Amino acid sequence: QVQLVESGGGLVQPGGSLRLSCAASGFTFSAYVMRWYRQAPGKERELVAFISSARAITNYADSVKGRFTISRDNAKNTVYLQMNSLKPEDTAVYYCNAARGSSVSWGQGTQVTVSS
């Protein structure tokens, strides 16, 4: 059974940092492309960052380039999102996504709130 469990969200002041984790189980993690999405209240879910299965390729939304870093540890079946210089507009529920071909799975999400 595929399972993705996000953690690491919380309340942080503008300019602060958080590291999100997504622990995966039930599938061959190393073979899957991993993505982080986010959804703010009243807005559509948007892609934040992508990392290929071999960690060779990463890509980011323009709004987070230079501030967020996606990484993965295939030995630990975990993908991370390091978020620095956080802004109020980064406030959202952040979701982990695993994809390979037609197989797509989502985590339950973790809330990130950036506020003073």
C-alpha positions as CSV (number, residue, x, y, z in Angstrom):
1,Q,0.0,0.0,0.0
2,V,1.5,3.3,-1.1
3,Q,1.8,5.8,1.7
4,L,3.3,9.3,1.8
5,V,3.5,11.1,5.1
6,E,4.5,14.7,5.3
7,S,5.9,16.4,8.3
8,G,7.7,19.6,9.3
9,G,5.1,22.2,8.8
10,G,4.3,24.9,11.3
11,L,4.1,28.6,12.0
12,V,7.2,30.7,11.1
13,Q,7.9,34.4,10.9
14,P,8.7,36.0,7.6
15,G,12.3,35.4,6.7
16,G,12.4,32.2,8.6
17,S,13.1,28.6,7.5
18,L,11.4,25.3,7.6
19,R,12.3,21.8,6.3
20,L,9.5,19.6,5.2
21,S,9.9,15.8,5.0
22,C,7.9,13.2,3.1
23,A,8.4,9.6,4.2
24,A,7.4,7.1,1.6
25,S,6.5,3.4,1.9
26,G,4.8,0.7,-0.1
27,F,6.5,1.3,-3.4
28,T,10.0,1.4,-5.0
29,F,10.8,5.0,-3.9
30,S,14.0,5.3,-5.9
31,A,12.1,4.7,-9.2
32,Y,9.6,7.5,-8.7
33,V,9.7,11.2,-9.6
34,M,8.9,13.2,-6.5
35,R,7.2,16.6,-6.4
36,W,6.1,19.1,-3.8
37,Y,2.9,21.0,-4.4
38,R,1.1,23.6,-2.3
39,Q,-2.4,24.9,-2.1
40,A,-3.3,28.2,-0.5
41,P,-6.9,29.0,0.6
42,G,-9.1,29.8,-2.3
43,K,-6.4,29.0,-4.8
44,E,-5.6,26.0,-7.1
45,R,-2.9,23.5,-6.1
46,E,0.4,24.5,-7.7
47,L,3.7,22.7,-8.4
48,V,6.5,24.0,-6.2
49,A,9.4,21.7,-6.9
50,F,10.3,18.5,-8.8
51,I,13.2,16.0,-8.4
52,S,13.9,13.1,-10.8
53,S,14.2,9.6,-9.6
54,A,18.0,9.7,-9.9
55,R,18.3,13.1,-8.3
56,A,19.9,14.4,-11.4
57,I,17.2,16.9,-12.3
58,T,15.4,19.4,-10.1
59,N,13.1,22.2,-11.1
60,Y,11.3,24.9,-9.2
61,A,8.4,27.3,-9.6
62,D,9.6,30.8,-10.3
63,S,8.1,32.1,-7.1
64,V,10.4,29.9,-5.0
65,K,13.6,29.7,-7.0
66,G,16.7,30.6,-5.0
67,R,14.8,30.1,-1.7
68,F,13.6,26.5,-1.7
69,T,15.6,23.3,-2.3
70,I,14.2,19.9,-3.0
71,S,16.3,16.8,-2.2
72,R,15.8,13.1,-1.7
73,D,17.4,10.3,0.2
74,N,16.6,7.1,-1.6
75,A,18.2,5.0,1.3
76,K,15.6,6.6,3.7
77,N,12.7,6.7,1.2
78,T,12.3,10.3,2.0
79,V,12.0,13.6,0.0
80,Y,12.7,16.9,1.6
81,L,11.8,20.6,0.9
82,Q,14.1,23.1,2.5
83,M,12.4,26.4,2.6
84,N,14.4,29.6,3.4
85,S,13.5,33.3,3.4
86,L,9.9,32.4,3.8
87,K,7.2,35.0,2.8
88,P,3.6,35.3,3.9
89,E,2.6,34.3,0.4
90,D,4.2,30.9,1.0
91,T,1.4,30.1,3.4
92,A,-0.3,27.0,2.2
93,V,-0.8,23.3,2.7
94,Y,2.1,21.5,1.2
95,Y,1.6,18.1,-0.4
96,C,4.1,15.4,-1.4
97,N,3.5,13.6,-4.7
98,A,5.0,10.4,-6.1
99,A,4.6,9.6,-9.8
100,R,5.7,6.9,-12.2
101,G,3.9,6.5,-15.5
102,S,0.1,6.4,-14.7
103,S,0.8,5.7,-11.0
104,V,0.3,8.9,-8.9
105,S,0.0,9.1,-5.1
106,W,-0.5,12.0,-2.7
107,G,0.2,12.6,0.9
108,Q,-2.2,14.2,3.3
109,G,-0.5,17.5,3.4
110,T,1.2,19.7,6.1
111,Q,0.3,23.2,6.9
112,V,2.9,26.0,6.6
113,T,1.9,29.4,7.9
114,V,4.2,32.4,7.5
115,S,3.1,35.2,9.7
116,S,4.5,37.7,12.2
